[in-house]
Amino acid sequence: MSLAVTRVGDEPVSYVFLHGLLGQGKNWSSIAKALRPAGSLLVDLPDHGRSPWSTEVSYEAMAEAVASLLREEAGRPVTLVGHSMGGKVAMLVALAHPELVARLAVVDISPTESTAEEFVRYLDAMLAIDRSTITTRADADARLSSAAPDPVVRAFLLQGLQRTDAGWDWRPNLVGLRRGIARIGGWPSVDGTYDGPVLWLGGDRSDYVSRDQLPTMRALFPHVRLVVVKGAGHWVHADQPEVVTATLRQWAASTG
C-alpha cells in the first residue's frame, strides 16, 4: 500500500511522524516545522487522510506499509515518532525492522490492550450523521456535541470531514475502523526486542500510560526512557507542543 505523506523541511529526512486513530499526518505539522532544518515526513496511515482504505484493519499491515515507505522515502534510519494507534504501529516497525529506525518515540500508548470506549463513541456518532443534511461544518459540530462534549476533541474529529462536489464526506474509513476497533485497542503477539533508544511520552492527565506498564515496555524496549508531560492529556503533542518539541530535540541530540 502506498501511503500519502507530507514533507516538511528541505534537509534529508530525520523524523517520521505517525498519527493516532481518526487523525492524519498534518496533526504533527507544527512540531515538524519547529524541528526544522531537520526534514520530516508526516504520514497518513491506511484508512486515514489521503491514504488508501484497506479491506481489514491490521497493525501488522500498517507497520509493513510504513516500513516500505521508510525504505523508499527516507534512505537512512530515522527517528520514528508515533502517537496512540500510530505509536503501536511505530513500535511494531521498530521491532520488525530495527535497521530502519535509529530511535523510537512513543506518545501516550503502551504495547498492551488499551481501552477504546471513547473512540467507539466517537465513531458511532460520526457514522450516525446523515451527511446529506449537513449544510455547514457547524451542523456536524453540533451533532457530535453529545458524544464529544470537548470542543477541542470535536475540532480534531472534524478535521476528517471534507467538502466534495457530491457534498460532505469523511476521509477516514469509518466503517472499516469501527469494524476493526477491537484490534486497534489490542496489541499483536510479537517476538524479540528493539535495542535502540526509546522515548516514551505520556500525558499526566491521560490514562493510557502508567508506570505500572514500565516492565512491559522494558521487556520489548530495554533502553526506554519515560517522560510524563505536565498539563497534557492523551493528545500530548497538541496540549504541550513546545514541551514535546524541546524534548524530542534534546533526546535526539543526546542519543547521537
For each residue, the residues with C-beta under 8 A, 3 or more apart:
1: 46 51 52 54 61 65 68
2: 51 52
3: 43 44 45 46 51 65 66 69
4: 25 43 44 49 50 51
5: 25 41 42 43 44 69 73
6: 25 26 29 41 42
7: 13 39 40 41 42
8: 29 32 33 36 39 40 41 42
9: 32 33 35 36 37 38 39 40
10: 37 39
11: 14 36 37 38 39
12: 39 75 76
13: 7 16 39 40 41 73 74 75 76 78
14: 11 35 38 39 40 78 79 252
15: 32 35 38 39 40 41 78 79 81 248
16: 13 40 41 43 66 69 70 74 78 79 80 81
17: 25 28 31 32 40 41 42 43 81 82 86
18: 25 43 45 66 80 81 82 83 86 87 89 90
19: 23 24 25 27 28 42 43 44 45 48 49 83 85 86
20: 23 27 83 84 85 86 87 109 235
21: 84 85 119 177 184
22: 48 119 122 123 156 157 160 172 177
23: 19 20 27 48 83 86 156 159
24: 19 27 44 48 49 50 159 160 171
25: 4 5 6 17 18 19 28 41 42 43 44 49
26: 6 29 42 49 159
27: 19 20 23 24 42 83 156 159 237 238
28: 17 19 25 31 32 40 42 81 83 237
29: 6 8 26 32 33 42
30: 33 34 241
31: 17 28 34 35 237 241 244 245 248
32: 8 9 15 17 28 29 35 36 40 42
33: 8 9 29 30 36
34: 30 31 241 242 245
35: 9 14 15 31 32 38 40 245 248 249
36: 8 9 11 32 33
37: 9 10 11
38: 9 11 14 15 35
39: 7 8 9 10 11 12 13 14 15
40: 7 8 9 13 14 15 16 17 28 32 35
41: 5 6 7 8 13 15 16 17 25 69 73 74 78
42: 5 6 7 8 17 19 25 26 27 28 29 32
43: 3 4 5 16 17 18 19 25 51 66 69
44: 3 4 5 19 24 25 48 49 50 51
45: 3 18 19 48 49 51 62 65 66 85 86 89
46: 1 3 51 52 53 54 57 61 62 65
47: 51 53 54 57 172 173 176 177
48: 19 22 23 24 44 45 51 160 171 172 173
49: 4 19 24 25 26 44 45 160 171 172
50: 4 24 44 171
51: 1 2 3 4 43 44 45 46 47 48
52: 1 2 46
53: 46 47 173 176
54: 1 46 47 57 58 61 173 176
55: 176
56: 61 176 180
57: 46 47 54 61 62 176 177 179 180 183 184
58: 54 61 62 180 183
59: 62 63 88 89 92 183 184 187 188
60: 63 64 92 188
61: 1 46 54 56 57 58 64 65
62: 45 46 57 58 59 65 66 89 92
63: 59 60 66 67 89 92 93 96
64: 60 61 67 68 96
65: 1 3 45 46 61 62 68 69
66: 3 16 18 43 45 62 63 69 70 89 90 93
67: 63 64 70 71 93 96 97 100
68: 1 64 65 71 72
69: 3 5 16 41 43 65 66 72 73 74
70: 16 66 67 73 74 78 80 93 97 100 101
71: 67 68 74 100
72: 68 69
73: 5 13 41 69 70
74: 13 16 41 69 70 71 77 78 100
75: 12 13
76: 12 13 102
77: 74 99 100 101 102
78: 13 14 15 16 41 70 74 100 101 102
79: 14 15 16 101 102 103 104 105 248 252
80: 16 18 70 90 93 94 100 101 103 104 105
81: 15 16 17 18 28 90 104 105 107 248
82: 17 18 85 86 87 88 89 90 91 105 106 107 109
83: 18 19 20 23 27 28 86 87 107 108 109 235 236 237
84: 20 21 87 88 107 108 109 208 234
85: 19 20 21 45 82 88 89 109 184
86: 17 18 19 20 23 45 82 83 89 90 107
87: 18 20 82 83 84 90 91 106 107 108 109
88: 59 82 84 85 91 92 109 111 187
89: 18 45 59 62 63 66 82 85 86 92 93
90: 18 66 80 81 82 86 87 93 94 101 104 105 106
91: 82 87 88 94 95 104 106 111 194 220 221
92: 59 60 62 63 88 89 95 96 188 190
93: 63 66 67 70 80 89 90 96 97 100 101
94: 80 90 91 97 98 101 104 194 196 198 221
95: 91 92 98 190 191 192 193 194 220
96: 63 64 67 92 93 190
97: 67 70 93 94 100 101
98: 94 95 101 194 195 196
99: 77
100: 67 70 71 74 77 78 80 93 97
101: 70 77 78 79 80 90 93 94 97 98 104 194 196
102: 76 77 78 79 196
103: 79 80 196 197 198 199 251 252 255
104: 79 80 81 90 91 94 101 194 196 197 198 199 221
105: 79 80 81 82 90 198 199 200 201 248 251
106: 82 87 90 91 109 110 198 199 200 201
107: 81 82 83 84 86 87 201 236 237 244
108: 83 84 87 201 202 203 206 208 209 234 235 236
109: 20 82 83 84 85 87 88 106 114 208 209
110: 106 114 200 208 209 213 216 217
111: 88 91 187 190 216 217 220
112: 187 213 216
113: 185 186 187
114: 109 110 185 187 208
115: 118 185 207
116: 119 120 181 182 184 185
117: 120 121
118: 115 121 122
119: 21 22 116 122 123 181 184 185
120: 116 117 123 124 178 181
121: 117 118 124 125 147 148
122: 22 118 119 125 126 144 147 148 153 157
123: 22 119 120 126 127 174 177 178 181
124: 120 121 127 128 147 178
125: 121 122 128 129 143 144 146 147 148
126: 122 123 129 144 157 160 170 174
127: 123 124 174 175 178
128: 124 125 143
129: 125 126 134 140 143 144
130: 133 134
131: 134 167 168 169 170
132: 167
133: 130 139
134: 129 130 131 137 139 140 167 168
135: 139
136: 139 140
137: 134 140 141 158 161
138: 141 142
139: 133 134 135 136 142 143
140: 129 134 136 137 143 144 158 161 168
141: 137 138 144 145 151 154 158
142: 138 139 145
143: 125 128 129 139 140
144: 122 125 126 129 140 141 147 148 154 157 158
145: 141 142 148 149 154
146: 125 149
147: 121 122 124 125 144
148: 121 122 125 144 145 153 154 157
149: 145 146 153
150: 153 154
151: 141 154 155
152: 155 156 238
153: 122 148 149 150 156 157
154: 141 144 145 148 150 151 157 158
155: 151 152 158 159
156: 22 23 27 152 153 159 235 238
157: 22 122 126 144 148 153 154 160 161
158: 137 140 141 144 154 155 161
159: 23 24 26 27 155 156
160: 22 24 48 49 126 157 170 171 172
161: 137 140 157 158 168 169 170 171
162: 168 169 170 171
163: 167 168
164: 167 168 169
165:
166: 169
167: 131 132 134 163 164
168: 131 134 140 161 162 163 164
169: 131 161 162 164 166
170: 126 131 160 161 162 174
171: 24 48 49 50 160 161 162
172: 22 47 48 49 160 177
173: 47 48 53 54 176 177
174: 123 126 127 170 177 178
175: 127 178 179
176: 47 53 54 55 56 57 173 179 180
177: 21 22 47 57 123 172 173 174 180 181 184
178: 120 123 124 127 174 175 181
179: 57 175 176
180: 56 57 58 176 177 183 184
181: 116 119 120 123 177 178 184 185
182: 116 185 186
183: 57 58 59 180 186
184: 21 57 59 85 116 119 177 180 181
185: 113 114 115 116 119 181 182
186: 113 182 183
187: 59 88 111 112 113 114 190
188: 59 60 92
189:
190: 92 95 96 111 187 220
191: 95
192: 95 220
193: 95 219 220 221 222
194: 91 94 95 98 101 104 198 220 221
195: 98 222 223
196: 94 98 101 102 103 104 223
197: 103 104 223 225 251 255
198: 94 103 104 105 106 194 217 221 223 224 225
199: 103 104 105 106 224 225 227 247 248 251
200: 105 106 110 209 217 221 224 225 226 227
201: 105 106 107 108 227 228 229 236 244 247
202: 108 206 208 209 210 226 227 228 229 236
203: 108 206 208 209 228 229 232 233 234 235 236 239 240
204: 228 229 230 231 232
205: 231 232 233
206: 108 202 203 209 232 233 234 236
207: 115 210
208: 84 108 109 110 114 202 203 234
209: 108 109 110 200 202 203 206 213 226 228
210: 202 207 213
211: 214 226
212:
213: 110 112 209 210 216 217
214: 211 217 218 224 226
215: 218 219
216: 110 111 112 213 219 220
217: 110 111 198 200 213 214 220 221 224 226
218: 214 215 221 222 224
219: 193 215 216
220: 91 95 111 190 192 193 194 216 217
221: 91 94 104 193 194 198 200 217 218 224
222: 193 195 218
223: 195 196 197 198
224: 198 199 200 214 217 218 221
225: 197 198 199 200 251
226: 200 202 209 211 214 217
227: 199 200 201 202 247
228: 201 202 203 204 209
229: 201 202 203 204 232 236 239 240 243 244 247
230: 204 240
231: 204 205 239 240
232: 203 204 205 206 229 235 236 239 240 243
233: 203 205 206 236 239
234: 84 108 203 206 208
235: 20 83 108 156 203 232 238 239
236: 83 107 108 201 202 203 206 229 232 233 239 240 244
237: 27 28 31 83 107 240 241 244
238: 27 152 156 235 241
239: 203 229 231 232 233 235 236
240: 203 229 230 231 232 236 237 243 244
241: 30 31 34 237 238 244 245
242: 34 245 246
243: 229 232 240 246 247
244: 31 107 201 229 236 237 240 241 247 248
245: 31 34 35 241 242 248 249
246: 242 243 249 250
247: 199 201 227 229 243 244 250 251
248: 15 31 35 79 81 105 199 244 245 251 252
249: 35 245 246 252 253
250: 246 247 253 254
251: 103 105 197 199 225 247 248 254 255
252: 14 79 103 248 249 255
253: 249 250
254: 250 251
255: 103 197 251 252
256:
